[in-house]
Amino acid sequence: MPEMPEPQSSPSPEPSPQPSPEVLAAFEAAQGFMPRHEGLALYAAAVEAGALGLPLLEIGTYCGRSTLLLADAARAAGVSVVTVDHHRGSEEQQPGWEYHDPRTVDEELGVMDTLPRFRRTLYRAGLEEHVVAVVGRSPRVAALWGQPLGLVFVDGGHTDAHASADYEGWSPKLAGGGLLVIHDVFPDPADGGQAPYRIWRRAVESGEFDEVRTVDSLRVLRRRAAAPAA
């Protein structure tokens, strides 16, 4: 009887990087919408991108829930996070809409202002020194920005106009090998708005990005390195 071949052991997958327990607890406690498993995927992308030695950029700060994860990864890599938001809330966060939270309304002015809550979130987690908060509208900030980025996380306004402006303004700033991360990508309109899905499709079809991973509504793509000059 011929000998049976020895069973081959398959290599164990490398464990995903994890934020510190303190930061993960702060993330869970922070006001916001990102679920834990998508947050961990964002953190893993930030760790990978941080190895490029370039800043990480977030569009859509809200109260800082996802910023905490980016900041923890940036701290380990010795880089900074830049987070851009006008802090007046996106369309779906306004009074009368599904994602409105009355706690974000400035009692004196009667308009949303998430900046104080964001600052408290960062302060409590001890991550202020790793984050540069830019208060302004994304397209205007993008027009002024000149430095290459290691990661661009698009999680701002979910209308076609806002999502397209974020993609068009910031994706060209990504360095070769940098990661483009898009949140709330829903191929089925029954699951959510389509603007993030449409910019994800634009990125895939542009030929400039390769898909890296999908975790529910979070998509991670890598910018292809520029071809060497002939």
QUIVENPE-V349891 format. One record per run of one state. SS is the DSSP state (H for helix, E for strand, - for the rest). FROM is the first residue (numbers start at 0). LEN is the number of residues. Records with the same first field share a line. If there is no record, write none. Layout:
# QUIVENPE-V349891
SS = FROM-LEN / FROM-LEN
This chain:
# QUIVENPE-V349891
- = 0-20 / 29-6 / 50-4 / 59-5 / 77-3 / 85-5 / 93-8 / 105-6 / 112-2 / 125-2 / 135-2 / 144-4 / 154-5 / 182-12 / 205-3 / 215-2 / 223-7
H = 20-9 / 35-15 / 64-13 / 90-3 / 101-3 / 114-11 / 127-3 / 137-7 / 159-14 / 194-11
E = 54-5 / 80-5 / 104-1 / 111-1 / 130-5 / 148-6 / 173-9 / 208-7 / 217-6
